Amino acid sequence: MSAPDTDVEKQKQRHRPALLGIGGVMLFGGALLVGLIVWVVAQGQEPVEPEVRIDGRTGEEVVVE
């Protein structure tokens, strides 16, 4: 059932703050998502070398210089 007497312009004005808030949150979430993607890509490009390796043949520790 729909309301028998609706004023669309009045409803636009009443819902404007909520819609602006939802839009702001969506923009903020999108900015955070882009920031996360940039951070992951930037961190993923650096190879990590251990300071000590184990020689598979002898089991001895080999210091990486």
mmCIF file of the N, C-alpha and C atoms, coordinates in Angstrom:
data_MODEL
# 
_entry.id   MODEL 
# 
loop_
_atom_site.group_PDB 
_atom_site.id 
_atom_site.type_symbol 
_atom_site.label_atom_id 
_atom_site.label_alt_id 
_atom_site.label_comp_id 
_atom_site.label_asym_id 
_atom_site.label_entity_id 
_atom_site.label_seq_id 
_atom_site.pdbx_PDB_ins_code 
_atom_site.Cartn_x 
_atom_site.Cartn_y 
_atom_site.Cartn_z 
_atom_site.occupancy 
_atom_site.B_iso_or_equiv 
_atom_site.pdbx_formal_charge 
_atom_site.auth_seq_id 
_atom_site.auth_comp_id 
_atom_site.auth_asym_id 
_atom_site.auth_atom_id 
_atom_site.pdbx_PDB_model_num 
ATOM 1   N N  . MET A 1 1  ? 0.837  -1.176  0.000  1.00 0.00 ? 1  MET A N  1 
ATOM 2   C CA . MET A 1 1  ? 0.000  0.000   0.000  1.00 0.00 ? 1  MET A CA 1 
ATOM 3   C C  . MET A 1 1  ? 0.883  1.241   0.000  1.00 0.00 ? 1  MET A C  1 
ATOM 4   N N  . SER A 1 2  ? 0.471  2.204   -0.730 1.00 0.00 ? 2  SER A N  1 
ATOM 5   C CA . SER A 1 2  ? 1.199  3.464   -0.762 1.00 0.00 ? 2  SER A CA 1 
ATOM 6   C C  . SER A 1 2  ? 0.389  4.537   -0.044 1.00 0.00 ? 2  SER A C  1 
ATOM 7   N N  . ALA A 1 3  ? 1.103  5.574   0.347  1.00 0.00 ? 3  ALA A N  1 
ATOM 8   C CA . ALA A 1 3  ? 0.431  6.675   1.027  1.00 0.00 ? 3  ALA A CA 1 
ATOM 9   C C  . ALA A 1 3  ? -0.508 7.378   0.045  1.00 0.00 ? 3  ALA A C  1 
ATOM 10  N N  . PRO A 1 4  ? -1.690 7.754   0.483  1.00 0.00 ? 4  PRO A N  1 
ATOM 11  C CA . PRO A 1 4  ? -2.646 8.373   -0.432 1.00 0.00 ? 4  PRO A CA 1 
ATOM 12  C C  . PRO A 1 4  ? -2.272 9.803   -0.825 1.00 0.00 ? 4  PRO A C  1 
ATOM 13  N N  . ASP A 1 5  ? -1.528 10.495  0.035  1.00 0.00 ? 5  ASP A N  1 
ATOM 14  C CA . ASP A 1 5  ? -1.231 11.898  -0.242 1.00 0.00 ? 5  ASP A CA 1 
ATOM 15  C C  . ASP A 1 5  ? 0.269  12.124  -0.036 1.00 0.00 ? 5  ASP A C  1 
ATOM 16  N N  . THR A 1 6  ? 1.059  12.044  -1.114 1.00 0.00 ? 6  THR A N  1 
ATOM 17  C CA . THR A 1 6  ? 2.508  12.216  -0.991 1.00 0.00 ? 6  THR A CA 1 
ATOM 18  C C  . THR A 1 6  ? 2.943  13.503  -1.670 1.00 0.00 ? 6  THR A C  1 
ATOM 19  N N  . ASP A 1 7  ? 3.884  14.159  -1.042 1.00 0.00 ? 7  ASP A N  1 
ATOM 20  C CA . ASP A 1 7  ? 4.468  15.376  -1.599 1.00 0.00 ? 7  ASP A CA 1 
ATOM 21  C C  . ASP A 1 7  ? 5.957  15.078  -1.826 1.00 0.00 ? 7  ASP A C  1 
ATOM 22  N N  . VAL A 1 8  ? 6.311  14.801  -3.064 1.00 0.00 ? 8  VAL A N  1 
ATOM 23  C CA . VAL A 1 8  ? 7.664  14.377  -3.399 1.00 0.00 ? 8  VAL A CA 1 
ATOM 24  C C  . VAL A 1 8  ? 8.693  15.447  -3.049 1.00 0.00 ? 8  VAL A C  1 
ATOM 25  N N  . GLU A 1 9  ? 8.400  16.678  -3.296 1.00 0.00 ? 9  GLU A N  1 
ATOM 26  C CA . GLU A 1 9  ? 9.337  17.768  -3.002 1.00 0.00 ? 9  GLU A CA 1 
ATOM 27  C C  . GLU A 1 9  ? 9.583  17.887  -1.499 1.00 0.00 ? 9  GLU A C  1 
ATOM 28  N N  . LYS A 1 10 ? 8.547  17.715  -0.723 1.00 0.00 ? 10 LYS A N  1 
ATOM 29  C CA . LYS A 1 10 ? 8.688  17.775  0.734  1.00 0.00 ? 10 LYS A CA 1 
ATOM 30  C C  . LYS A 1 10 ? 9.553  16.613  1.232  1.00 0.00 ? 10 LYS A C  1 
ATOM 31  N N  . GLN A 1 11 ? 9.364  15.440  0.653  1.00 0.00 ? 11 GLN A N  1 
ATOM 32  C CA . GLN A 1 11 ? 10.151 14.270  1.047  1.00 0.00 ? 11 GLN A CA 1 
ATOM 33  C C  . GLN A 1 11 ? 11.616 14.429  0.636  1.00 0.00 ? 11 GLN A C  1 
ATOM 34  N N  . LYS A 1 12 ? 11.870 15.064  -0.495 1.00 0.00 ? 12 LYS A N  1 
ATOM 35  C CA . LYS A 1 12 ? 13.258 15.328  -0.907 1.00 0.00 ? 12 LYS A CA 1 
ATOM 36  C C  . LYS A 1 12 ? 13.958 16.171  0.147  1.00 0.00 ? 12 LYS A C  1 
ATOM 37  N N  . GLN A 1 13 ? 13.293 17.198  0.609  1.00 0.00 ? 13 GLN A N  1 
ATOM 38  C CA . GLN A 1 13 ? 13.889 18.083  1.611  1.00 0.00 ? 13 GLN A CA 1 
ATOM 39  C C  . GLN A 1 13 ? 14.110 17.366  2.943  1.00 0.00 ? 13 GLN A C  1 
ATOM 40  N N  . ARG A 1 14 ? 13.194 16.509  3.332  1.00 0.00 ? 14 ARG A N  1 
ATOM 41  C CA . ARG A 1 14 ? 13.324 15.792  4.601  1.00 0.00 ? 14 ARG A CA 1 
ATOM 42  C C  . ARG A 1 14 ? 14.436 14.742  4.568  1.00 0.00 ? 14 ARG A C  1 
ATOM 43  N N  . HIS A 1 15 ? 14.662 14.147  3.426  1.00 0.00 ? 15 HIS A N  1 
ATOM 44  C CA . HIS A 1 15 ? 15.658 13.076  3.319  1.00 0.00 ? 15 HIS A CA 1 
ATOM 45  C C  . HIS A 1 15 ? 17.034 13.569  2.873  1.00 0.00 ? 15 HIS A C  1 
ATOM 46  N N  . ARG A 1 16 ? 17.160 14.841  2.549  1.00 0.00 ? 16 ARG A N  1 
ATOM 47  C CA . ARG A 1 16 ? 18.427 15.381  2.059  1.00 0.00 ? 16 ARG A CA 1 
ATOM 48  C C  . ARG A 1 16 ? 19.601 15.128  3.018  1.00 0.00 ? 16 ARG A C  1 
ATOM 49  N N  . PRO A 1 17 ? 19.495 15.388  4.326  1.00 0.00 ? 17 PRO A N  1 
ATOM 50  C CA . PRO A 1 17 ? 20.639 15.141  5.226  1.00 0.00 ? 17 PRO A CA 1 
ATOM 51  C C  . PRO A 1 17 ? 21.063 13.666  5.251  1.00 0.00 ? 17 PRO A C  1 
ATOM 52  N N  . ALA A 1 18 ? 20.085 12.784  5.254  1.00 0.00 ? 18 ALA A N  1 
ATOM 53  C CA . ALA A 1 18 ? 20.413 11.357  5.284  1.00 0.00 ? 18 ALA A CA 1 
ATOM 54  C C  . ALA A 1 18 ? 21.103 10.929  3.991  1.00 0.00 ? 18 ALA A C  1 
ATOM 55  N N  . LEU A 1 19 ? 20.606 11.417  2.872  1.00 0.00 ? 19 LEU A N  1 
ATOM 56  C CA . LEU A 1 19 ? 21.216 11.056  1.592  1.00 0.00 ? 19 LEU A CA 1 
ATOM 57  C C  . LEU A 1 19 ? 22.619 11.641  1.454  1.00 0.00 ? 19 LEU A C  1 
ATOM 58  N N  . LEU A 1 20 ? 22.822 12.853  1.936  1.00 0.00 ? 20 LEU A N  1 
ATOM 59  C CA . LEU A 1 20 ? 24.161 13.447  1.908  1.00 0.00 ? 20 LEU A CA 1 
ATOM 60  C C  . LEU A 1 20 ? 25.112 12.659  2.818  1.00 0.00 ? 20 LEU A C  1 
ATOM 61  N N  . GLY A 1 21 ? 24.618 12.222  3.960  1.00 0.00 ? 21 GLY A N  1 
ATOM 62  C CA . GLY A 1 21 ? 25.438 11.417  4.865  1.00 0.00 ? 21 GLY A CA 1 
ATOM 63  C C  . GLY A 1 21 ? 25.829 10.097  4.240  1.00 0.00 ? 21 GLY A C  1 
ATOM 64  N N  . ILE A 1 22 ? 24.879 9.435   3.590  1.00 0.00 ? 22 ILE A N  1 
ATOM 65  C CA . ILE A 1 22 ? 25.168 8.166   2.923  1.00 0.00 ? 22 ILE A CA 1 
ATOM 66  C C  . ILE A 1 22 ? 26.193 8.377   1.814  1.00 0.00 ? 22 ILE A C  1 
ATOM 67  N N  . GLY A 1 23 ? 26.040 9.444   1.049  1.00 0.00 ? 23 GLY A N  1 
ATOM 68  C CA . GLY A 1 23 ? 27.005 9.745   -0.018 1.00 0.00 ? 23 GLY A CA 1 
ATOM 69  C C  . GLY A 1 23 ? 28.392 10.026  0.539  1.00 0.00 ? 23 GLY A C  1 
ATOM 70  N N  . GLY A 1 24 ? 28.455 10.760  1.650  1.00 0.00 ? 24 GLY A N  1 
ATOM 71  C CA . GLY A 1 24 ? 29.744 11.052  2.272  1.00 0.00 ? 24 GLY A CA 1 
ATOM 72  C C  . GLY A 1 24 ? 30.436 9.789   2.764  1.00 0.00 ? 24 GLY A C  1 
ATOM 73  N N  . VAL A 1 25 ? 29.670 8.911   3.364  1.00 0.00 ? 25 VAL A N  1 
ATOM 74  C CA . VAL A 1 25 ? 30.240 7.647   3.848  1.00 0.00 ? 25 VAL A CA 1 
ATOM 75  C C  . VAL A 1 25 ? 30.730 6.797   2.681  1.00 0.00 ? 25 VAL A C  1 
ATOM 76  N N  . MET A 1 26 ? 29.997 6.803   1.578  1.00 0.00 ? 26 MET A N  1 
ATOM 77  C CA . MET A 1 26 ? 30.427 6.045   0.402  1.00 0.00 ? 26 MET A CA 1 
ATOM 78  C C  . MET A 1 26 ? 31.738 6.609   -0.154 1.00 0.00 ? 26 MET A C  1 
ATOM 79  N N  . LEU A 1 27 ? 31.871 7.919   -0.205 1.00 0.00 ? 27 LEU A N  1 
ATOM 80  C CA . LEU A 1 27 ? 33.116 8.531   -0.675 1.00 0.00 ? 27 LEU A CA 1 
ATOM 81  C C  . LEU A 1 27 ? 34.272 8.203   0.266  1.00 0.00 ? 27 LEU A C  1 
ATOM 82  N N  . PHE A 1 28 ? 34.040 8.290   1.561  1.00 0.00 ? 28 PHE A N  1 
ATOM 83  C CA . PHE A 1 28 ? 35.069 7.976   2.548  1.00 0.00 ? 28 PHE A CA 1 
ATOM 84  C C  . PHE A 1 28 ? 35.504 6.513   2.425  1.00 0.00 ? 28 PHE A C  1 
ATOM 85  N N  . GLY A 1 29 ? 34.547 5.602   2.287  1.00 0.00 ? 29 GLY A N  1 
ATOM 86  C CA . GLY A 1 29 ? 34.870 4.185   2.122  1.00 0.00 ? 29 GLY A CA 1 
ATOM 87  C C  . GLY A 1 29 ? 35.642 3.928   0.838  1.00 0.00 ? 29 GLY A C  1 
ATOM 88  N N  . GLY A 1 30 ? 35.265 4.615   -0.239 1.00 0.00 ? 30 GLY A N  1 
ATOM 89  C CA . GLY A 1 30 ? 35.991 4.472   -1.495 1.00 0.00 ? 30 GLY A CA 1 
ATOM 90  C C  . GLY A 1 30 ? 37.425 4.969   -1.381 1.00 0.00 ? 30 GLY A C  1 
ATOM 91  N N  . ALA A 1 31 ? 37.613 6.078   -0.672 1.00 0.00 ? 31 ALA A N  1 
ATOM 92  C CA . ALA A 1 31 ? 38.965 6.611   -0.470 1.00 0.00 ? 31 ALA A CA 1 
ATOM 93  C C  . ALA A 1 31 ? 39.804 5.637   0.352  1.00 0.00 ? 31 ALA A C  1 
ATOM 94  N N  . LEU A 1 32 ? 39.218 5.050   1.385  1.00 0.00 ? 32 LEU A N  1 
ATOM 95  C CA . LEU A 1 32 ? 39.940 4.054   2.180  1.00 0.00 ? 32 LEU A CA 1 
ATOM 96  C C  . LEU A 1 32 ? 40.302 2.828   1.347  1.00 0.00 ? 32 LEU A C  1 
ATOM 97  N N  . LEU A 1 33 ? 39.387 2.395   0.489  1.00 0.00 ? 33 LEU A N  1 
ATOM 98  C CA . LEU A 1 33 ? 39.659 1.238   -0.364 1.00 0.00 ? 33 LEU A CA 1 
ATOM 99  C C  . LEU A 1 33 ? 40.798 1.529   -1.331 1.00 0.00 ? 33 LEU A C  1 
ATOM 100 N N  . VAL A 1 34 ? 40.793 2.701   -1.937 1.00 0.00 ? 34 VAL A N  1 
ATOM 101 C CA . VAL A 1 34 ? 41.878 3.079   -2.853 1.00 0.00 ? 34 VAL A CA 1 
ATOM 102 C C  . VAL A 1 34 ? 43.198 3.150   -2.094 1.00 0.00 ? 34 VAL A C  1 
ATOM 103 N N  . GLY A 1 35 ? 43.165 3.728   -0.882 1.00 0.00 ? 35 GLY A N  1 
ATOM 104 C CA . GLY A 1 35 ? 44.374 3.793   -0.064 1.00 0.00 ? 35 GLY A CA 1 
ATOM 105 C C  . GLY A 1 35 ? 44.907 2.415   0.278  1.00 0.00 ? 35 GLY A C  1 
ATOM 106 N N  . LEU A 1 36 ? 44.016 1.484   0.606  1.00 0.00 ? 36 LEU A N  1 
ATOM 107 C CA . LEU A 1 36 ? 44.433 0.119   0.911  1.00 0.00 ? 36 LEU A CA 1 
ATOM 108 C C  . LEU A 1 36 ? 45.071 -0.548  -0.309 1.00 0.00 ? 36 LEU A C  1 
ATOM 109 N N  . ILE A 1 37 ? 44.478 -0.381  -1.464 1.00 0.00 ? 37 ILE A N  1 
ATOM 110 C CA . ILE A 1 37 ? 45.021 -0.984  -2.686 1.00 0.00 ? 37 ILE A CA 1 
ATOM 111 C C  . ILE A 1 37 ? 46.407 -0.409  -2.993 1.00 0.00 ? 37 ILE A C  1 
ATOM 112 N N  . VAL A 1 38 ? 46.565 0.909   -2.868 1.00 0.00 ? 38 VAL A N  1 
ATOM 113 C CA . VAL A 1 38 ? 47.866 1.534   -3.119 1.00 0.00 ? 38 VAL A CA 1 
ATOM 114 C C  . VAL A 1 38 ? 48.898 1.021   -2.127 1.00 0.00 ? 38 VAL A C  1 
ATOM 115 N N  . TRP A 1 39 ? 48.529 0.913   -0.852 1.00 0.00 ? 39 TRP A N  1 
ATOM 116 C CA . TRP A 1 39 ? 49.457 0.448   0.178  1.00 0.00 ? 39 TRP A CA 1 
ATOM 117 C C  . TRP A 1 39 ? 49.872 -1.015  -0.068 1.00 0.00 ? 39 TRP A C  1 
ATOM 118 N N  . VAL A 1 40 ? 48.924 -1.865  -0.433 1.00 0.00 ? 40 VAL A N  1 
ATOM 119 C CA . VAL A 1 40 ? 49.236 -3.277  -0.681 1.00 0.00 ? 40 VAL A CA 1 
ATOM 120 C C  . VAL A 1 40 ? 50.158 -3.415  -1.887 1.00 0.00 ? 40 VAL A C  1 
ATOM 121 N N  . VAL A 1 41 ? 49.893 -2.666  -2.937 1.00 0.00 ? 41 VAL A N  1 
ATOM 122 C CA . VAL A 1 41 ? 50.741 -2.729  -4.125 1.00 0.00 ? 41 VAL A CA 1 
ATOM 123 C C  . VAL A 1 41 ? 52.144 -2.214  -3.802 1.00 0.00 ? 41 VAL A C  1 
ATOM 124 N N  . ALA A 1 42 ? 52.234 -1.153  -3.032 1.00 0.00 ? 42 ALA A N  1 
ATOM 125 C CA . ALA A 1 42 ? 53.543 -0.597  -2.688 1.00 0.00 ? 42 ALA A CA 1 
ATOM 126 C C  . ALA A 1 42 ? 54.333 -1.554  -1.790 1.00 0.00 ? 42 ALA A C  1 
ATOM 127 N N  . GLN A 1 43 ? 53.687 -2.219  -0.873 1.00 0.00 ? 43 GLN A N  1 
ATOM 128 C CA . GLN A 1 43 ? 54.365 -3.143  0.035  1.00 0.00 ? 43 GLN A CA 1 
ATOM 129 C C  . GLN A 1 43 ? 54.733 -4.453  -0.662 1.00 0.00 ? 43 GLN A C  1 
ATOM 130 N N  . GLY A 1 44 ? 53.974 -4.834  -1.651 1.00 0.00 ? 44 GLY A N  1 
ATOM 131 C CA . GLY A 1 44 ? 54.194 -6.109  -2.316 1.00 0.00 ? 44 GLY A CA 1 
ATOM 132 C C  . GLY A 1 44 ? 55.376 -6.126  -3.262 1.00 0.00 ? 44 GLY A C  1 
ATOM 133 N N  . GLN A 1 45 ? 55.948 -4.982  -3.565 1.00 0.00 ? 45 GLN A N  1 
ATOM 134 C CA . GLN A 1 45 ? 57.033 -4.914  -4.523 1.00 0.00 ? 45 GLN A CA 1 
ATOM 135 C C  . GLN A 1 45 ? 58.409 -5.108  -3.899 1.00 0.00 ? 45 GLN A C  1 
ATOM 136 N N  . GLU A 1 46 ? 58.491 -5.142  -2.576 1.00 0.00 ? 46 GLU A N  1 
ATOM 137 C CA . GLU A 1 46 ? 59.776 -5.262  -1.916 1.00 0.00 ? 46 GLU A CA 1 
ATOM 138 C C  . GLU A 1 46 ? 60.055 -6.716  -1.553 1.00 0.00 ? 46 GLU A C  1 
ATOM 139 N N  . PRO A 1 47 ? 61.083 -7.314  -2.152 1.00 0.00 ? 47 PRO A N  1 
ATOM 140 C CA . PRO A 1 47 ? 61.411 -8.683  -1.772 1.00 0.00 ? 47 PRO A CA 1 
ATOM 141 C C  . PRO A 1 47 ? 62.006 -8.710  -0.367 1.00 0.00 ? 47 PRO A C  1 
ATOM 142 N N  . VAL A 1 48 ? 61.672 -9.721  0.375  1.00 0.00 ? 48 VAL A N  1 
ATOM 143 C CA . VAL A 1 48 ? 62.166 -9.851  1.740  1.00 0.00 ? 48 VAL A CA 1 
ATOM 144 C C  . VAL A 1 48 ? 63.230 -10.933 1.762  1.00 0.00 ? 48 VAL A C  1 
ATOM 145 N N  . GLU A 1 49 ? 64.440 -10.551 2.119  1.00 0.00 ? 49 GLU A N  1 
ATOM 146 C CA . GLU A 1 49 ? 65.552 -11.493 2.201  1.00 0.00 ? 49 GLU A CA 1 
ATOM 147 C C  . GLU A 1 49 ? 65.819 -11.829 3.666  1.00 0.00 ? 49 GLU A C  1 
ATOM 148 N N  . PRO A 1 50 ? 65.896 -13.096 4.001  1.00 0.00 ? 50 PRO A N  1 
ATOM 149 C CA . PRO A 1 50 ? 66.231 -13.443 5.377  1.00 0.00 ? 50 PRO A CA 1 
ATOM 150 C C  . PRO A 1 50 ? 67.708 -13.154 5.670  1.00 0.00 ? 50 PRO A C  1 
ATOM 151 N N  . GLU A 1 51 ? 68.013 -12.891 6.952  1.00 0.00 ? 51 GLU A N  1 
ATOM 152 C CA . GLU A 1 51 ? 69.396 -12.624 7.323  1.00 0.00 ? 51 GLU A CA 1 
ATOM 153 C C  . GLU A 1 51 ? 70.199 -13.922 7.376  1.00 0.00 ? 51 GLU A C  1 
ATOM 154 N N  . VAL A 1 52 ? 69.522 -15.009 7.670  1.00 0.00 ? 52 VAL A N  1 
ATOM 155 C CA . VAL A 1 52 ? 70.197 -16.304 7.770  1.00 0.00 ? 52 VAL A CA 1 
ATOM 156 C C  . VAL A 1 52 ? 69.424 -17.309 6.931  1.00 0.00 ? 52 VAL A C  1 
ATOM 157 N N  . ARG A 1 53 ? 70.165 -18.085 6.132  1.00 0.00 ? 53 ARG A N  1 
ATOM 158 C CA . ARG A 1 53 ? 69.564 -19.158 5.340  1.00 0.00 ? 53 ARG A CA 1 
ATOM 159 C C  . ARG A 1 53 ? 70.103 -20.492 5.826  1.00 0.00 ? 53 ARG A C  1 
ATOM 160 N N  . ILE A 1 54 ? 69.349 -21.530 5.577  1.00 0.00 ? 54 ILE A N  1 
ATOM 161 C CA . ILE A 1 54 ? 69.774 -22.881 5.942  1.00 0.00 ? 54 ILE A CA 1 
ATOM 162 C C  . ILE A 1 54 ? 70.185 -23.611 4.671  1.00 0.00 ? 54 ILE A C  1 
ATOM 163 N N  . ASP A 1 55 ? 71.408 -24.129 4.662  1.00 0.00 ? 55 ASP A N  1 
ATOM 164 C CA . ASP A 1 55 ? 71.892 -24.906 3.522  1.00 0.00 ? 55 ASP A CA 1 
ATOM 165 C C  . ASP A 1 55 ? 71.178 -26.254 3.543  1.00 0.00 ? 55 ASP A C  1 
ATOM 166 N N  . GLY A 1 56 ? 70.479 -26.571 2.462  1.00 0.00 ? 56 GLY A N  1 
ATOM 167 C CA . GLY A 1 56 ? 69.685 -27.798 2.398  1.00 0.00 ? 56 GLY A CA 1 
ATOM 168 C C  . GLY A 1 56 ? 70.526 -29.069 2.403  1.00 0.00 ? 56 GLY A C  1 
ATOM 169 N N  . ARG A 1 57 ? 71.755 -29.004 1.977  1.00 0.00 ? 57 ARG A N  1 
ATOM 170 C CA . ARG A 1 57 ? 72.604 -30.192 1.921  1.00 0.00 ? 57 ARG A CA 1 
ATOM 171 C C  . ARG A 1 57 ? 73.219 -30.522 3.273  1.00 0.00 ? 57 ARG A C  1 
ATOM 172 N N  . THR A 1 58 ? 73.641 -29.473 3.992  1.00 0.00 ? 58 THR A N  1 
ATOM 173 C CA . THR A 1 58 ? 74.353 -29.719 5.244  1.00 0.00 ? 58 THR A CA 1 
ATOM 174 C C  . THR A 1 58 ? 73.541 -29.357 6.482  1.00 0.00 ? 58 THR A C  1 
ATOM 175 N N  . GLY A 1 59 ? 72.529 -28.521 6.354  1.00 0.00 ? 59 GLY A N  1 
ATOM 176 C CA . GLY A 1 59 ? 71.734 -28.086 7.496  1.00 0.00 ? 59 GLY A CA 1 
ATOM 177 C C  . GLY A 1 59 ? 72.386 -26.955 8.272  1.00 0.00 ? 59 GLY A C  1 
ATOM 178 N N  . GLU A 1 60 ? 73.501 -26.420 7.770  1.00 0.00 ? 60 GLU A N  1 
ATOM 179 C CA . GLU A 1 60 ? 74.181 -25.333 8.453  1.00 0.00 ? 60 GLU A CA 1 
ATOM 180 C C  . GLU A 1 60 ? 73.554 -23.981 8.088  1.00 0.00 ? 60 GLU A C  1 
ATOM 181 N N  . GLU A 1 61 ? 73.682 -23.045 9.014  1.00 0.00 ? 61 GLU A N  1 
ATOM 182 C CA . GLU A 1 61 ? 73.202 -21.695 8.778  1.00 0.00 ? 61 GLU A CA 1 
ATOM 183 C C  . GLU A 1 61 ? 74.214 -20.931 7.935  1.00 0.00 ? 61 GLU A C  1 
ATOM 184 N N  . VAL A 1 62 ? 73.728 -20.239 6.901  1.00 0.00 ? 62 VAL A N  1 
ATOM 185 C CA . VAL A 1 62 ? 74.592 -19.448 6.020  1.00 0.00 ? 62 VAL A CA 1 
ATOM 186 C C  . VAL A 1 62 ? 74.136 -18.001 6.166  1.00 0.00 ? 62 VAL A C  1 
ATOM 187 N N  . VAL A 1 63 ? 75.039 -17.118 6.571  1.00 0.00 ? 63 VAL A N  1 
ATOM 188 C CA . VAL A 1 63 ? 74.717 -15.699 6.745  1.00 0.00 ? 63 VAL A CA 1 
ATOM 189 C C  . VAL A 1 63 ? 74.693 -15.032 5.384  1.00 0.00 ? 63 VAL A C  1 
ATOM 190 N N  . VAL A 1 64 ? 73.611 -14.312 5.092  1.00 0.00 ? 64 VAL A N  1 
ATOM 191 C CA . VAL A 1 64 ? 73.464 -13.589 3.841  1.00 0.00 ? 64 VAL A CA 1 
ATOM 192 C C  . VAL A 1 64 ? 74.076 -12.213 4.025  1.00 0.00 ? 64 VAL A C  1 
ATOM 193 N N  . GLU A 1 65 ? 74.927 -11.825 3.089  1.00 0.00 ? 65 GLU A N  1 
ATOM 194 C CA . GLU A 1 65 ? 75.580 -10.510 3.184  1.00 0.00 ? 65 GLU A CA 1 
ATOM 195 C C  . GLU A 1 65 ? 74.931 -9.505  2.286  1.00 0.00 ? 65 GLU A C  1 
# 
